[in-house]
């Protein structure tokens, strides 16, 4: 029986980390634009607006590690020479 949930395979974990990276980058850009153009005066804004940028860094690191692990676990294609596979990786 297949494992239920979002982490069925390493590839799905990489895909989720990539989506988190994209959405957190979008949120970070929006928060930077709001900070630059609207100049909010709320006390909490100075703490909140950099949080998406920290999430971008964390998700980029997670995606990098998961992607490297995925590539290391993948067997080379059967119809190519091993040196070609090493050069491409």
Backbone as CSV, one residue per row, in Angstrom:
resi,resn,N_x,N_y,N_z,CA_x,CA_y,CA_z,C_x,C_y,C_z
1,UNK,0.841,-1.181,0.000,0.000,0.000,0.000,0.886,1.243,0.000
2,UNK,0.517,2.229,-0.771,1.290,3.460,-0.880,1.145,4.290,0.393
3,UNK,2.190,5.037,0.665,2.184,5.900,1.836,1.341,7.130,1.524
4,UNK,0.298,7.412,2.323,-0.522,8.589,2.053,0.179,9.859,2.510
5,UNK,-0.280,10.952,2.000,0.241,12.236,2.436,1.131,12.883,1.392
6,UNK,1.625,14.077,1.700,2.387,14.838,0.720,3.799,14.302,0.484
7,UNK,4.339,13.503,1.404,5.712,13.028,1.269,5.744,11.573,0.816
8,UNK,5.096,11.277,-0.302,5.071,9.927,-0.836,6.440,9.517,-1.350
9,UNK,7.196,10.460,-1.860,8.519,10.162,-2.376,9.405,11.374,-2.173
10,UNK,10.676,11.177,-2.461,11.617,12.288,-2.353,11.269,13.376,-3.362
11,UNK,10.776,12.952,-4.529,10.409,13.925,-5.566,9.263,14.819,-5.108
12,UNK,8.294,14.247,-4.388,7.190,15.083,-3.919,7.658,16.056,-2.839
13,UNK,8.625,15.649,-2.022,9.182,16.560,-1.018,9.931,17.700,-1.690
14,UNK,10.650,17.384,-2.753,11.359,18.418,-3.509,10.361,19.374,-4.143
15,UNK,9.288,18.832,-4.681,8.250,19.654,-5.313,7.596,20.581,-4.279
16,UNK,7.301,20.056,-3.098,6.703,20.892,-2.047,7.662,21.983,-1.576
17,UNK,8.935,21.631,-1.426,9.927,22.629,-1.020,10.075,23.702,-2.094
18,UNK,10.004,23.315,-3.351,10.068,24.284,-4.443,8.876,25.215,-4.455
19,UNK,7.699,24.660,-4.199,6.498,25.500,-4.126,6.578,26.471,-2.953
20,UNK,7.054,25.978,-1.806,7.232,26.861,-0.646,8.214,27.973,-0.969
21,UNK,9.279,27.643,-1.666,10.265,28.645,-2.053,9.631,29.714,-2.951
22,UNK,8.882,29.296,-3.935,8.246,30.258,-4.850,7.238,31.152,-4.137
23,UNK,6.376,30.554,-3.332,5.350,31.344,-2.646,5.943,32.253,-1.580
24,UNK,6.973,31.789,-0.889,7.591,32.655,0.121,8.337,33.807,-0.543
25,UNK,8.936,33.558,-1.714,9.582,34.648,-2.447,8.545,35.672,-2.907
26,UNK,7.404,35.199,-3.369,6.341,36.122,-3.766,5.861,36.948,-2.579
27,UNK,5.671,36.299,-1.433,5.240,37.023,-0.228,6.305,38.019,0.216
28,UNK,7.563,37.655,0.093,8.648,38.558,0.474,8.678,39.781,-0.436
29,UNK,8.464,39.574,-1.719,8.443,40.709,-2.642,7.264,41.634,-2.376
30,UNK,6.121,41.050,-2.064,4.943,41.866,-1.747,5.183,42.656,-0.465
31,UNK,5.747,42.002,0.550,5.992,42.725,1.807,7.030,43.824,1.625
32,UNK,8.029,43.594,0.783,9.018,44.645,0.515,8.390,45.806,-0.250
33,UNK,7.489,45.497,-1.197,6.813,46.560,-1.935,5.908,47.373,-1.018
34,UNK,5.196,46.691,-0.133,4.333,47.405,0.820,5.185,48.296,1.711
35,UNK,6.314,47.780,2.168,7.187,48.569,3.030,7.766,49.779,2.290
36,UNK,8.101,49.595,1.024,8.716,50.676,0.259,7.708,51.748,-0.162
37,UNK,6.532,51.323,-0.612,5.598,52.284,-1.195,4.556,52.817,-0.215
38,UNK,4.090,51.985,0.697,3.039,52.417,1.616,3.581,52.903,2.949
39,UNK,4.781,52.513,3.273,5.443,52.925,4.516,4.528,52.799,5.730
40,UNK,4.150,51.545,6.084,3.251,51.351,7.220,3.881,51.829,8.527
41,UNK,3.059,52.414,9.378,3.533,52.960,10.656,3.229,52.040,11.839
42,UNK,2.670,50.862,11.589,2.346,49.946,12.686,3.631,49.449,13.342
43,UNK,3.594,49.307,14.654,4.777,48.858,15.397,5.232,47.472,14.974
44,UNK,4.271,46.589,14.754,4.581,45.208,14.452,5.119,45.026,13.033
45,UNK,4.949,46.004,12.161,5.362,45.856,10.772,6.876,45.687,10.636
46,UNK,7.629,46.356,11.465,9.086,46.240,11.413,9.585,44.836,11.720
47,UNK,8.795,44.063,12.449,9.144,42.678,12.763,8.593,41.721,11.717
48,UNK,7.417,42.021,11.196,6.721,41.089,10.305,7.264,41.095,8.873
49,UNK,7.592,42.260,8.328,7.910,42.284,6.899,9.163,41.512,6.534
50,UNK,10.185,41.359,7.382,11.343,40.546,6.976,11.116,39.030,7.121
51,UNK,10.044,38.608,7.786,9.819,37.174,7.993,9.744,36.367,6.703
52,UNK,9.059,36.841,5.653,9.066,36.068,4.407,10.466,35.908,3.808
53,UNK,11.335,36.884,4.018,12.701,36.759,3.497,13.464,35.667,4.238
54,UNK,13.228,35.541,5.527,13.854,34.446,6.276,13.301,33.102,5.799
55,UNK,12.015,33.064,5.496,11.409,31.840,4.982,11.968,31.482,3.606
56,UNK,12.270,32.487,2.796,12.902,32.231,1.494,14.249,31.548,1.696
57,UNK,15.043,32.057,2.613,16.359,31.463,2.869,16.229,30.029,3.367
58,UNK,15.331,29.794,4.299,15.154,28.447,4.849,14.621,27.479,3.804
59,UNK,13.664,27.920,2.996,13.103,27.015,1.991,14.087,26.778,0.850
60,UNK,14.917,27.763,0.517,15.950,27.547,-0.505,16.969,26.520,-0.026
61,UNK,17.333,26.598,1.228,18.258,25.621,1.790,17.629,24.229,1.801
62,UNK,16.373,24.136,2.219,15.678,22.845,2.238,15.548,22.275,0.829
63,UNK,15.192,23.114,-0.145,15.057,22.643,-1.519,16.401,22.153,-2.058
64,UNK,17.475,22.875,-1.753,18.801,22.483,-2.230,19.200,21.125,-1.686
65,UNK,19.001,20.918,-0.400,19.361,19.641,0.218,18.503,18.505,-0.339
66,UNK,17.204,18.731,-0.429,16.318,17.685,-0.946,16.599,17.373,-2.408
67,UNK,16.891,18.392,-3.208,17.178,18.171,-4.631,18.489,17.408,-4.808
68,UNK,19.507,17.747,-4.021,20.777,17.017,-4.104,20.586,15.564,-3.695
69,UNK,19.789,15.352,-2.662,19.515,13.984,-2.223,18.742,13.209,-3.286
70,UNK,17.787,13.871,-3.933,17.019,13.228,-4.993,17.925,12.831,-6.157
71,UNK,18.823,13.722,-6.547,19.724,13.424,-7.657,20.709,12.319,-7.296
72,UNK,21.134,12.269,-6.039,22.075,11.230,-5.621,21.413,9.861,-5.580
73,UNK,20.135,9.818,-5.262,19.415,8.542,-5.164,18.956,8.009,-6.513
74,UNK,18.922,8.844,-7.527,18.421,8.437,-8.836,19.481,7.599,-9.561
75,UNK,19.104,6.434,-10.049,20.074,5.618,-10.796,20.334,6.224,-12.174
76,UNK,21.515,5.984,-12.728,21.805,6.517,-14.064,20.962,5.808,-15.117
77,UNK,20.698,6.457,-16.230,19.941,5.811,-17.302,20.699,4.596,-17.835
78,UNK,19.962,3.598,-18.272,20.573,2.360,-18.733,21.185,2.485,-20.118
79,UNK,20.709,3.402,-20.926,21.164,3.480,-22.307,22.269,4.503,-22.543
80,UNK,22.868,5.032,-21.490,23.937,6.007,-21.689,25.202,5.554,-20.971
81,UNK,26.279,6.176,-21.312,27.567,5.872,-20.706,27.633,6.552,-19.349
82,UNK,28.251,5.901,-18.389,28.334,6.431,-17.024,29.010,7.804,-16.994
83,UNK,30.015,8.018,-17.785,30.711,9.320,-17.766,29.793,10.450,-18.221
84,UNK,28.892,10.167,-19.166,27.932,11.203,-19.581,27.002,11.562,-18.443
85,UNK,26.572,10.587,-17.676,25.689,10.824,-16.544,26.401,11.651,-15.471
86,UNK,27.665,11.328,-15.174,28.419,12.076,-14.185,28.647,13.515,-14.630
87,UNK,28.921,13.700,-15.911,29.161,15.052,-16.418,27.895,15.889,-16.339
88,UNK,26.745,15.304,-16.601,25.480,16.049,-16.567,25.069,16.382,-15.139
89,UNK,25.394,15.518,-14.211,24.995,15.750,-12.827,25.879,16.802,-12.234
